[in-house]
Each structure stands twice: as C-alpha cells, then as structure tokens.
Amino acid sequence: MKDSVRKMFHGTRQAVVVSVVLMLLCGLVFPCLLTGLSMLLFPDQAGGSLIKVNGQTLGAEHVGQEFTEDFYLWSRPSAYHYNVYTEDEEGNRFYPDGTPFPGVASGSNNYAPSNPALSERVEEALESFLEKNPDVRREDIPADLLTASGSGLDPHISPKAAEIQIPRIAKASGLSEGEVRDIIDDNTKGKLLGLFGEETVNVLTVNIEIARRMGLLGEDTAS
Amino acid sequence: MLQLILTIVLYLVMVVPVGIYVYHIAAGKHTFADPVFDRVDGVIYKISGIRPQTGMNWKQYAAALLGTNAVMILLGYIILRIQSIGLFNPNGIGSMEESLSFNTIISFMTNTNLQHYSGESGLSYLSQMLVITFMMFVSAASGYAGCVAFIRGLAGKTKDDVGNFFADLVRITTRVLLPFSIVGGLLLVWQGVPQNFSGNFIVDTLEGAKQVIATGPVAALEIIKHLGTNGGGFLGANSSTPIENPTILTNLIELYSMMLLPGASVITFGKMVRDRKRGNEASKAALPVSEKGKRGKLRSSLTVWMYGREGRTIFAAMGILFVIGLGVCFRAESQGNPALEEVGLNQSMGSMEGKEVRFGIAQSAMFTTATTSFTTGTVNNMHDTLTPLGGMIPLLHMMLNVVFGGKGVGLMNMIMYAILAVFICGLMIGRTPEYLGKKIEGREMKLTALCIIIHPLLILAFSALAVGTQAGLAGITNGGFHGLSQVLYEFASSAANNGSGFEGLADNTLFWNITTGLAMFFGRYLSIVIQLAIAGSLMKKSFVNESAGTLHTDTFSFSVILVFVVYILAALTFFPVLSLGPIAEHLTLWA
C-alpha cells in the first residue's frame, strides 16, 4: 500500500516538474533565443520589414495597404481595409470609408461561394471600378482584383490586375504610361525558381515609387 | 499542375532522411547529435526525477500521458486567466473569460488549435509564448509519444514494456521539435516573418491616414505550429496573413514542416516492425536466391529500405487518398465560382475569393488538402470561401482522419483501418485474421470498432445537437446548404483535432466553446487510450508462423484494399450529411 502511494507521488512529481521545465524551455527560452538570433542575423526582417523613406515609416514590405487616390495602384478589397484608419480630434477612429475602426484585425467576410452577399459585393465593386476606369472592358478584369483575400492584408495583385490600372494612373498622375509600366515591372516578382507560386506585384512599393516620381515625398529621396 | 507534382516529389525526397532520424530517436538508437542532447536530457531527467530506463506497461503509459497533460492544462489555464498582467504585454490585452479559456486550453493541449479568439486582440505575448507556443511543443510530443508506444506494442519486442512516457516526451521535444524549430524559425525570419517583442507598429500611409501593423514573437510560434501539426495562428487569419506567411518560400517551409513528421512516423513504424522481423529471421538460414529473384529483390528493396515493408503499404494507402483529395480540390477551385461569373467577373483565374495572390489556386489547394490531411489546421486561404467541392475535401479528410494525420495519430488511426481490413479479408477467405504476425481476435476487434465509431459519432451527434438548438443555429453565418457545412466542419475539425474552421461561423459563444471543447477532448484521449489498449493486448500474444493461407499485408494490393475500406466506411457514415451540405450546394450553384 505504502509502495503504491509512493509510486503515485513519484509519478505526480515527474508530471508536474517536467511540465514546468518544458514550459520554460519551449515557451520562454526558445522564443527568446530565436529573437536574439534573428535580431543578430536578420535585424530588418525580425523587426517587421518596415519601409522608411526620409525618416518616415510608410508601411511594411509584406503587408498590404488600402489606396483610394486615382494616381495610386489599388489593392484588393478587404473587409478590414488593411487596418488603415483615420482619427478625428476626439480620438474616434474610422476606416477610410467612414465606418468605425474597431482595432487591429485580419481575415475576410468569409462569404460562401453561394452567399448572395458575395455576388452583391463583387457586382458593386465591378461597377465602381468600371466607372473609374472607363477604358477597361469588363471581361478583362482579373478575378483577384475584385475579390477579397483570405487575410485582408494581401500586399499583392496579379500583373494583369496592375496592367489594367495603368491608363487611369497615368492620366491622374501625369506620368507617362510607359513610366508607370516600368515602375510596375520593377516591383513585379516572378515565381520561385520559375515554378512555385504566382507572379505578384507589390502594391505599396509601386505606390511609393509613383509618389516619389510625382514629388510627393519631399526633395531628399535617397534610397 | 507541374508545381504540385514537384511539391510532392520534393516531399517524398525529404521525408526519408527525417523518417530515419525520427526512427533513431524513437528506437533509442545512436545519432550523430547524441553528445549534445544526452547532456540536455540528462539535466531535465535529473530535475524532474525521471528514470528513462524504467519501462511502463500500456496502462501506466496512458496514465502518465493523461496526468501530464492534465497538469499542463492547469498551468496554461491559469496563465490565460491572468494574462493581463504587465509581463510581455505591450498591447495591453485583457484576461480571457472562462468558457473561452476552457475551449482554448483544451484546444491547444489536444493538438487541435481551434481558435475562438483572434490572436491580435485576444492574447498577450506572454500567453502566445508560455501557453500557445509551449502547448504546441508538448501536445505534439505527447501525441508522438503515444504513437511511438503504440508502435513498440505492435512491434512486440517484449510482452508489456511500451517505453517510458516522460523520457519519450523529453526526447521528442529536445531532439526533434526544438532543433528543427530553431533552424526553420530562422528561415522564416530570413524571409520576413517578424520575431520581436515590440508592440504593434503604427505607420503613416502615403495617403495621410494611419495603418496599424501587428507584430510580435511570430516566427517562434509559426514554426512549431506547423512542425507540431498544431495550426493555431498568431493572428486571426492564420497563415494566410503576409505577417505569418509572407512569401511562397515561407509557404513551402510551412507546408513541408507540417508534412514531414507525420510521414516520418509511418517510416518509423515500418522500420521498427522490420527490426522485429529481422530479429526473428536472423536465426533462420538464408535461402539461396536465383539471379532473377535477386534483381527483383534489389528493386523492391529501395522502397523497403526507405519505408520498411509494412510502412510502405500504409504510406502508399495514405498517399493515394491524399493525391485523390488534392486533385479534386485543385480542380474544383480552378473552375471558379459560377455565381461571380454571372455578375460579370471573369473566372479564368479560378475562385480567388479568400485566397492570396502570392499562393494562387495551386498552392492554396495544396495547403488546404495538406492541412486537413495532416490535421494541422493552419490555413493559407479561407476555407469558408472555398467552392463547395473544394471545401468538401478538407471536410472529408478530417472525417477520414487517416490521411497521414497529425503527429502519429493518423498512423494509429490507419492501423485501426488496417486491422479492420484484415478482418474483412479474413472473413472473405475464411481465415483467422492476422496483422503483423499476431492473431486479431474478439477483444481487438471490439476495441477497433469502438475506436472507429467514436469519430463519426462525435461529429454527427454534436452537429445534430447544433442544428437542433437555437444556440447552435445562431452561429451559422452563410445560409442554405453551406450553413450545414459550417457546422459539420467545426465538429469534424474538433473531433479530428485539426483546428481549421469555416471561419465565418460565429463560434465564440458558450454553446460552441463547450461543445467543441468536449468533441476535441474525447476525440483525442478516447482514441489514444483505446489504441494503446489494442497495442497492449496484441503485445501479449505470441507470433504466429506464416503459412500459405496468410494474407500478406505488405503488398500494394493491400494498400488498395485499405483505401477502399476507408472510403466505404466514410461513405456509410458521412455520405448522407455530405450530400445535404457541400454536394447540394455544388448542385445548386452549378445548376
């Protein structure tokens, strides 16, 4: 009897101590070690790959942004507007479309393919896009541009989705179409080894270059 | 298409060395890294009072597993409830309420990682590390330990010793999970996954607005999330976010890290069973081999060497199921959404709603099939937005729960089906069924049947409860047939310990937190205990000699039989609900 109690006690002790030890090892030592190594080897990426121009942080390389001006390249629609917001004097925060901003989030509307709300949202986006891009034919719009990404933070659009926006951007920015096309090409990435993934255009970096050419970023544009 | 084939080929190349390494760890054999790890383990054993050489029988092993998991649940629950303290909490997150904490802690301990909270607003960095990251390691290690014990039982070197749970737990954590995580984690950071302790960034955009960008110790969580087939994201939208998964390369790293260890466990199984057979055959004299036979033997021996004879059959069966699922999902997504075609949006790119441009249709379909086959539950696209048939594949693979499966658990489930398959075949040829040289008798069959029936029972009974009550119906956000799919998916995901979701479901309510918590708990522990019991019962039997009437289970035809048995059972249990959910939705959408 005494033996079995002692066994039980020993078993419990092992369970408790090993749990605490592993908790500290895996939950504290490991993340701190990885942070240290990352800061040492890849300080920029570990810090979130932020893009700074003239001392001002404009965004992060891997996180998309919402753009509304005609002279900028537009991103895909996002239920969370890429967490872009404005603040009024009382500190109330709003998404660019005027709805209240509840705080940082990610995701999508999660509309099923059969959900009528999805068709409505896409139809609305389609009409307003055609209105602002009169040169574009409806059937030429690629599906990615008017559908929401999974994360709501997609930094990319497809090359075709960028291509059809060139006339609008050129007209609104005063840059030539060729110039805009060059900027887009410079910020287009091919597939990994020519095989894996898809071709992507980084919307934010394109727009930073557009802003620079338009002189919106101030004089000293060293980079 | 080509990139999918290459992705799979690369996997088959990589899984073999990992499998061999894991086999060495599981079988307690010497590896090149022993000098370092022996010391680390020695310290942990000493502090914890573990005697690694002390064997346990299956009951002691199961009790140790359950007891240790219970302690971990308690520790984690306490931290979630007090996470609002100022430690590692730059974003000022409050404490988590009870039912959500209950759900979260069960979810992470059972390797499910169903998340009814959103990481960016629900957890402090302290919880992300001490609870979530920690649980991702130990739940994976617990599952793997259970699997290793199960294999030891089947391989049957001794009559009742299945190993020492604590030693297995520690060895798997320190020798497999931690080193892989450090290397993989650094690769992820190199590609742009953040790893820091600063609060969320607020930047000034080009258009004069502000943007808040989530950050934190993401990479550490990200790598073990996949390696441990856990799946719970740092952020709400999981691996679809460019913060957790910024490039196609991180996507592949995450994909492979979730696929490697479950595949490796099949190899471990094959090799450990082979060891025993070799031991048996060593005493027999070698037979002379003719020239022709020799060549045939050489060719077959490469795959045998890689996967082990019995492992190869299981691996092939799992592979067939996986490829069929991937094919259906990829094709369904490439077809696009006819409802959007109707409003005038060109669908030649495929169904892009809920998918990221950098992954496209192919890598999204791949990730979707892998995450539900390997029961990880991480997502790189939103499963709720998948086309009906594209969404049926992840649902089906969680219902099957044998297509590789998470951390060893899939292997154990597949062995259940293998036992069932030899039983059915045995009935047909009128022989006592045998598997791995042991007679399968009444006790094993009863336990196997029980084990196989629990899974559909949990899914279907809870789904019936949900659609029968107001509290359950309130969660559905997409009407019509898709609503039933949402409910089914949530419980299939819970019972299979997967953790992905049709995320539209409004699931952070008392009803959903409690019911899914129970489904996860029973789905995990009932199965493990029953499977250990089967192993324990098989161990005690003596090996039977092979005769002319023995059904060989190491052939390709047995793989095919296995695939059919799995599909037939799935059809019998799940076809009615599938036809009311995704199939009906497909028919109406394409009508």
Interface residues (C-beta under 8 A of the other chain):
Chain A: H10 G11 T12 R13 Q14 A15 V16 V17 V18 S19 V20 V21 L22 M23 L25 C26 G27 L28 F30 P31 L33 L34 T35 L37 S38 M39 L41 F42 Q45 A46 G47 G48 S49 L50 Q56 T57 L58 G59 A60 E61 H62 V63 G64 Q65 F67 T68 E69 Y72 R76 Y82 N83 V84 Y85 T86 E87 P96 G103 V104 A105 S106 G107 S108 N109 N110 Y111 A112 P113 S114 N115 L118 S119 V122 E123 L126 R138 E139 D140 I141 P142 A143 D144 L146 T147 A148 S149 G150 S151 G152 L153 D154 P155 H156 I157 S158 K191 L192 L195 F196 G197 E198 T200 N207 I208 A211 L216
Chain B: L2 Q3 L6 T7 I44 I47 S48 G49 I50 A63 A64 G67 T68 A70 V71 M72 L75 S118 E120 S121 M129 L130 V131 T133 F134 M136 F137 V138 F166 L169 V170 T173 T174 L177 L178 S181 I182 G185 L186 V189 W190 Q191 G192 V193 P194 Q195 N196 F197 S198 N200 F201 V203 D204 T205 L206 E207 G208 A209 K210 Q211 V212 I213 A214 T215 P217 A219 A220 L221 I224 L235 G236 A237 S240 T241 P242 I243 P246 T247 I248 L249 N251 L252 G336 N337 A339 L340 E342 V343 G344 L345 N346 Q347 S348 M349 G350 S351 M352 E353 G354 K355 E356 V357 R358 F359 G360 Q363 V379 N380 N381 M382 D384 T385 L386 T387 P388 T477 N478 G479 G480 F481 H482 S485 F502 E503 G504 E585 T588 L589
